[in-house]
Amino acid sequence: MWLKEFTQSVFSPHPFPCQPLYRPQLLVLLKLDEDLHVKHPRLLTFASQLKAGKGLTIVGSVIVGNFLENYGEALAAEQTIKHLMEAEKVKGFCQLVVAAKLREGISHLIQSCGLGGMKHNTVVMGWPNGWRQSEDARAWKTFIGTVRVTTAAHLALLVAKNISFFPSNVEQFSEGNIDVWWIVHDGGMLMLLPFLLKQHKVWRKCSIRIFTVAQLEDNSIQMKKDLATFLYHLRIEAEVEVVEMHDSDISAYTYERTLMMEQRSQMLRHMRLSKTERDREAQLVKDRNSMLRLTSIGSDEDEETETYQEKVHMTWTKDKYMASRGQKAKSMEGFQDLLNMRPDQSNVRRMHTAVKLNEVIVNKSHEAKLVLLNMPGPPRNPEGDENYMEFLEVLTEGLERVLLVRGGGSEVITIYS
């Protein structure tokens, strides 16, 4: 039944040619825990609210392992996801992939899910919470890898931050605002998403407010008039406000935040190096003990054994002493580097932009039920990935529910759609 509805919605002519015809067809990426339960079921709830029972939804997940060994787990996880889809009234398919690496599995899902016209054009995923506190960098590296794969495939990307605070299908907002911060004019998808959300009973009574950012040289009055006309032709009711951002000097707070970010990255690199050295030292101890046991088993004369033990002990102690001395010297050098570090000027400028934007957004939208923001693309150089994550954290700081939106380039919404 739902397949017939989807086919009709995609291929039948729309009764109102001036309304936006583009509708996101979703691939929702869910993360599973050790017991093969969905970690963030609210992500699927949000997808059901965005679709309002119409169109295509593909729910995908990845199990890390070998397909021959983990086939049973894959079937069990698929059944769990299907039951959750029924509970959330999500109509669509479930696709599970077993891969040796999580990033490879996600890449396979993005490339191969769907068939013909029933193929996704938008990827939905959650923000990696707690990435700052975790020593394991795989979580945020997988996240940035997914952003890059989505961009390469020319797909739109929706990232829900603080997904556990998003409403369930039982809750209904009696009032409130859905705030859109249209910083980068990427075709109009940011304005379409709240319009689609308002078709669901949870968000129906919320009002849409659209904020666009202007520089001093821009004509703010004309920008507001043009945007209001654009929304009128799209038949989207929204309040429009143009926010002027003045060029200001870089504050000491911005400088300090940038320095803290770079020091943290440097310290984590030292910590990972120290962990490797600790593992190497533990292996030396293990090898020494193994050698002593083998010597005591293979020798019949106690005197020779004691002599050999002393030699092994002395040799190992010297190596250990030299390694420890080198490690201390490296630690002191690293500590001095942290104290003498000066932040990179390009990072200071980016942090300044993120801090100033965050101040404006929090001032206007701190009570909003949902805030939609343009999501900037990741840096070309992978060495800046961790700083990129920090910039996004600063940009969204102090906001309860955030949806970061990155367009794929094909979702242009015009009055001629």
Protein Blocks (a to p, Z undefined) as FASTA:
>chain_A
ZZmmmmmmmmpccfblkbcfbdcdddddddddfkopafblmlmmmmmmmnnopajddddd
ddeddfklmmmmmmmmmmmmmmmmmmnopacdddddddfbfklmmmmmmmmgcehjlccf
bdcddddehklmpmblklmmmmmmmmmmmmmnopacdddehkllpccfkbccfbdcdddd
dfbcghopmmmmmmmmmmpmklmmpccdddddddfkbcfklmmmmmmmmmmmnopacddd
ddddddddddfklmmmmmmmmmmmmmmmmmmmmmmmmmmmmmmmmmmmmmmmmmmmmpcb
fklmmmmmmmmmmmmmmmmmmmmmmmmmmmmmmmmmmmmpccdfklmmmmmmmmmmmmmm
mmmmmmpfbdcdddddddfblklmmmmmmmmmmmmgoiabdcddddehlacccfkZZ
